[in-house]
Amino acid sequence: MTATAPILLTPGPLTTSAGTRQAMMVDWGSWDERFNQLTASVCEQLLAILNASDSHDCVPLQGSGTFAVEAAIGTLVPRDGKVLVLINGAYGKRLARICDVLGRDFSTFETAEDEPTAAADVDRLLHADPAITHVALIHCETSTGILNPLPQIADVVKNHGKRLIIDAMSSFGALAIDARKVPFDALIAASGKCLEGVPGMGFVFANKQALAVAQGNCHSLAMDLFDQHSYMAKTGQWRFTPPTHVVAALHEALVQYQEEGGLPARHQRYARNCQALLDGMAELGLRSFLPAAIQAPIIVTFHAPQDPRYQFKDFYERVKAKGFILYPGKLTQVETFRVGCIGHVDAPGMRAAVKAIAEVLQAMHVLDV
Ligand SMILES: *Cc1c(COP(=O)(O)O)cnc(C)c1O
C-alpha cells in the first residue's frame, strides 16, 4: 500500500487511499442527477453489506457519527419510550447523555471497561422493568476496543419484544453483522471509519416498519430521519445541502472495498494489522489492556510504560515526527494509549509503526532494548 504521511492510527478520521481523496476533486451540484445516483448507489451498497436491502432503509445524514446516533434515538424512540443503555466505555456513556439531552426516559447498565455486556444481564433487566421499550448498545466500544456480544443481546431483546439500537460506528464494514439474523430497529455507522471514506456523514439503517411510524417523534428539524428519508425517497435529493465531496469519496471508497474483496477481506486485513501490532508491542514489553478473546481488530489499548520519563504528549510528538499518529487513552483508572488498526494501512505499515514506537521509547530512555 502506498504510504501517505502521516499515517493515522486513530479511530477516525483515518488514513484514506489516494484514489478516495482524488474522488473529491469534483464540485457536484446537489441537483445533478449523477450526484443523486451516487447517493442512491452508496445507500444500496451499504444496505447490501448488512443483508438489509429488504428489511431496512438506509438514511444518510450530514455530520459526524454522533449526529446520526442522536438522530436515530430522536427519531425512532417515541417521546414516551424508555431506553436501556448498555455501557462499558465512553461511547456508551454518550448514548445515555443523548437520551438525557433529548428528554427520553432511560436507565443504564454499566460493566467494567474490560467486561463485555452479558446477554443474561440484559434478559434480567428487561424482566425487571417492563417500561423499557428500546435497548441501545455499542458494538465495538472504541474507547478500549472491546467487542460486545451483539447477536446474543439481539436475541434477548427480540424475545422480550423490545427494540434494539446499535452503534456500530467502529465495526460496520469490518465485522460481519447480518440483518437477516440479528434483528434491530436501527444500526448506525459513518463514512470515515472501516469503510475508509472521509468523515462528514453518518448513516442509519432503520427498520422499514419502525421508520414508517416514526413521524413526529423527533425533537429536531435537521435531525429528523423520518423527514430526511421521505424527502430523499420522493426527490432523490438530500433534504438540506449534501456533503457532496464526502459522498463522492465514500462512493469511491466502496468501489475499493469491493475490489479488495468486501467485508471478509477488510476484516482479514484489520485482523492481520491487529496481530502485527500486538506481536510487535509484546516484543517491546508493552501490554495490551484487553484479553485477546474480547479484543476487536479495530483499535488496541496499551498500558502506558511504567516509567517517569514517559509522558504521552512527548511520546505522541516524537512518534508523529516519524510519520504515525497515535491516540490518547480514554480510561479513567489506568494510564493507557491507543493504536488503531483501521484505515488504509496494512501489516507492514503496522510493523513500521511499532518500529517507530520502539525507537522513540529508546530515545526517551523508557525502553532498554
Ligand atoms: C467514532 C465513533 C462514534 C462517532 O463519533 P464522532 O466523533 O461523532 O464521529 C460513535 N460511536 C463509536 C463507537 C465510535 O467509534
The ligand as an ORCA input file, in Angstrom:
! r2SCAN-3c Opt
* xyz 0 1
  C     -16.360      7.228     16.158
  C     -17.484      6.724     16.979
  C     -18.667      7.461     17.130
  C     -18.896      8.798     16.484
  O     -18.004      9.752     16.891
  P     -17.935     11.132     16.096
  O     -16.774     11.808     16.752
  O     -19.207     11.836     16.300
  O     -17.713     10.791     14.669
  C     -19.704      6.906     17.835
  N     -19.581      5.684     18.399
  C     -18.473      4.951     18.278
  C     -18.433      3.597     18.902
  C     -17.376      5.444     17.568
  O     -16.271      4.698     17.442
*
